[in-house]
Amino acid sequence: MMCKSALPLIEPYIDGELDASQAAELQRHLDECPACAQSHRRLGALSTDLRALAPRYTAPADLRSRIMQRVSRQALSSKLVAMPRRKAITGWAIAATVLLAVSAGWNAMLLQSQKKAGDAVAQEIVSSHVRSLIGDHLLDVPSTDQHNVKPWFNGRLDYAPDVKDFAAEGFALIGGRVDYLDHRPVAALVYKRHQHVINLFVWPSDAKPVPDAVNGFNLVIWRHAGMEYCAISDLNQTELRQFANLYEH
């Protein structure tokens, strides 16, 4: 089994969703591949953190009742088609009003759901950043040479992160690693500004709105060419944005 095939299976493996054959094959790979084994350990720690720290939301008690009422009204409006033309027109107007109300409610719930998803991703980013600062979790490929770091990701991810170095501007590349965010492996590029560590997470864009500060850490988020970028550090917001502007250009 190659790393590219193994990484997407780690999460269902931890959740006990693989069959015996797949689980055995993945375990053999984890025994032989230090990089994937490290991803497995990180994901296990992340699962523990999410169970302990991630916010939980309970749907309003009357949500089911409101939905059922609207469905019943739509069913009733469909019966009006068989009535005389004038009444049928009134029936279609009622149905249109109901559909408009349902659409508005759905859009509001969708926006709220996207915000909550973005908040959850932000919490994952903070957890990953904090864990990277503890022990030996910061780097899988320690190097100040972008030409060493970029090819290291080949075969470990299904995309190629753009690796840049800004040592001359005071933001030195020190390496990278594979991390795990939002149910998928992602690239983490690591930089230093004086004694401050910057983790730059790079993954295919999903357009989830992420806040710009969480638990005392500053985050700068941007999107480019279908990719999502999130820089996180205890640096002040001005210097972190300076780093993001350098990377974007």
C-alpha positions in Angstrom: 0.0 0.0 0.0 1.3 3.5 -1.0 1.0 6.6 1.3 -1.4 8.2 -1.2 -3.8 5.3 -0.6 -3.2 4.9 3.1 -3.7 8.4 4.3 -7.5 8.6 3.4 -8.1 5.3 5.2 -6.6 6.5 8.6 -9.7 8.2 9.8 -12.1 5.3 9.0 -9.5 3.0 10.5 -9.6 4.9 13.8 -13.4 4.9 13.7 -13.5 1.1 13.1 -15.2 1.5 9.7 -12.7 -0.6 7.7 -13.2 -4.3 7.0 -10.7 -6.8 8.5 -8.7 -7.1 5.2 -8.4 -3.3 4.8 -7.5 -2.8 8.4 -4.8 -5.4 8.4 -3.3 -4.0 5.2 -3.3 -0.4 6.6 -1.8 -1.6 9.9 1.1 -3.3 8.0 1.7 0.0 6.2 1.6 2.0 9.4 4.1 -0.4 10.9 6.5 0.2 8.0 5.9 3.9 7.2 6.9 6.4 10.0 5.3 9.4 8.2 1.8 7.7 8.0 2.2 6.3 11.5 2.8 9.9 12.7 -0.3 11.1 10.8 -2.2 8.2 12.5 -1.0 9.4 15.9 -1.9 13.0 15.2 -5.4 12.1 14.0 -6.0 10.0 17.1 -4.9 13.0 19.2 -7.1 15.3 17.1 -10.1 13.0 17.6 -9.6 13.1 21.3 -9.3 16.9 21.3 -12.5 17.2 19.2 -14.5 15.0 21.5 -13.3 17.1 24.5 -13.2 20.6 23.0 -15.3 21.0 19.9 -18.6 22.9 20.5 -21.8 21.0 20.2 -25.1 22.4 18.9 -28.6 21.2 19.6 -31.3 22.0 17.0 -34.3 24.0 18.2 -37.1 21.7 19.5 -39.7 23.2 17.2 -37.6 22.8 14.0 -39.2 19.4 13.1 -42.6 20.8 13.8 -42.1 23.8 11.5 -40.7 21.6 8.7 -43.7 19.2 8.9 -46.2 22.1 8.9 -44.6 23.5 5.7 -44.6 20.0 4.0 -48.3 19.6 4.9 -49.1 23.0 3.4 -47.2 22.1 0.2 -49.2 18.9 0.0 -52.4 20.8 0.5 -51.5 23.3 -2.2 -50.9 20.6 -4.7 -54.6 19.5 -4.4 -55.7 23.0 -5.5 -54.6 22.2 -9.0 -57.9 20.3 -9.6 -60.0 23.2 -8.5 -61.5 25.9 -10.8 -58.9 28.1 -12.5 -59.3 31.1 -10.1 -58.9 28.9 -7.0 -56.0 27.0 -8.6 -54.2 30.3 -9.2 -54.7 31.2 -5.6 -53.4 27.7 -4.6 -50.2 28.2 -6.7 -49.6 31.6 -5.1 -49.9 30.0 -1.6 -47.5 27.2 -2.7 -45.0 29.7 -4.1 -45.2 31.7 -0.8 -44.5 28.5 1.2 -41.6 27.5 -1.1 -40.1 31.0 -0.7 -40.4 30.8 3.0 -38.8 27.3 3.0 -36.0 28.6 0.7 -35.3 31.6 2.9 -35.2 29.4 6.0 -33.0 26.8 4.3 -30.5 29.5 3.2 -30.3 30.9 6.7 -29.7 27.5 8.2 -27.1 26.8 5.5 -25.2 30.0 6.3 -25.3 29.2 10.0 -24.1 25.7 9.3 -21.2 27.0 7.2 -20.2 29.4 10.0 -20.3 26.5 12.6 -18.2 24.3 10.2 -15.7 27.2 9.8 -15.5 27.6 13.6 -14.8 23.8 13.9 -12.1 24.0 11.3 -10.5 27.0 13.2 -10.5 24.9 16.4 -8.8 22.1 14.5 -6.2 24.5 13.2 -5.5 25.8 16.7 -5.2 22.3 18.1 -2.8 21.3 15.3 -0.7 24.4 15.8 -0.4 23.9 19.6 0.4 20.2 19.2 3.1 21.1 16.6 4.9 23.2 19.3 5.0 20.3 21.7 7.9 17.7 21.5 8.9 16.6 18.1 5.6 17.3 16.2 6.7 20.4 14.4 8.6 19.0 11.3 8.5 15.8 9.2 11.0 17.4 6.8 13.3 19.8 8.5 14.9 22.0 5.8 15.4 25.7 4.9 15.5 24.8 1.2 12.2 25.1 -0.5 13.5 22.7 -3.2 13.8 20.0 -0.6 10.5 20.6 1.1 8.2 20.8 -2.0 9.1 17.4 -3.5 8.9 15.7 0.0 5.1 16.1 -0.2 4.9 14.0 -3.5 3.0 10.8 -2.9 1.9 12.0 0.6 -0.8 14.3 -0.7 -3.1 14.4 -3.7 -2.0 18.0 -4.5 1.3 19.9 -4.5 1.6 22.9 -2.1 3.5 25.9 -3.3 6.6 26.2 -1.0 8.2 29.6 -0.7 11.0 31.1 1.4 11.1 34.6 2.8 14.3 34.5 4.9 15.5 37.8 3.4 12.2 39.4 4.6 12.5 37.9 8.1 10.2 34.9 7.6 12.5 31.9 7.3 11.2 28.5 6.0 12.3 25.8 8.4 10.5 22.8 6.9 7.1 21.1 6.6 4.9 18.2 7.6 1.7 16.4 6.7 -1.1 17.3 9.2 -4.8 16.5 9.3 -7.7 19.0 9.0 -11.4 18.8 8.2 -11.3 15.0 7.6 -8.3 15.0 5.2 -4.5 15.2 5.2 -3.1 18.7 4.5 0.3 20.3 4.0 1.7 22.3 6.8 4.6 24.7 5.9 6.5 26.0 8.9 8.2 29.4 9.1 9.9 31.3 11.9 9.8 35.0 12.7 12.3 35.7 15.4 11.2 33.2 18.1 7.7 32.9 16.8 6.5 29.8 14.8 4.1 30.3 11.9 2.2 27.2 10.6 0.9 27.7 7.1 -1.8 25.1 6.4 -2.6 24.5 2.7 -5.5 22.4 1.4 -8.1 22.4 -1.4 -10.7 25.2 -0.8 -14.1 24.4 0.7 -15.1 28.0 1.2 -15.8 27.7 4.9 -15.6 31.0 6.7 -12.9 30.8 9.4 -12.5 33.5 12.1 -9.3 35.5 12.3 -8.5 34.9 15.9 -9.1 31.9 18.2 -7.9 31.2 21.7 -5.3 33.9 21.6 -3.8 32.9 18.3 -4.0 35.1 15.2 -5.2 33.5 11.9 -5.0 34.9 8.4 -7.1 33.1 5.8 -7.0 33.5 2.0 -7.9 31.6 -1.1 -6.2 31.3 -4.4 -6.5 29.1 -7.5 -8.8 26.7 -5.7 -6.6 26.3 -2.6 -7.2 27.4 1.0 -4.4 29.0 3.0 -4.4 29.6 6.8 -1.4 31.1 8.6 -1.5 30.8 12.4 0.9 32.1 15.0 1.1 34.1 18.2 2.7 36.8 16.2 0.7 40.1 16.1 -1.8 40.4 13.4 0.2 43.1 11.5 3.3 40.9 11.1 1.2 37.8 10.3 -0.6 39.7 7.5 2.8 40.9 6.2 3.8 37.2 5.9 0.5 36.4 4.1 1.0 39.3 1.7 4.5 38.1 0.9 3.2 34.5 0.2 0.3 35.7 -1.9 2.6 37.7 -4.2 
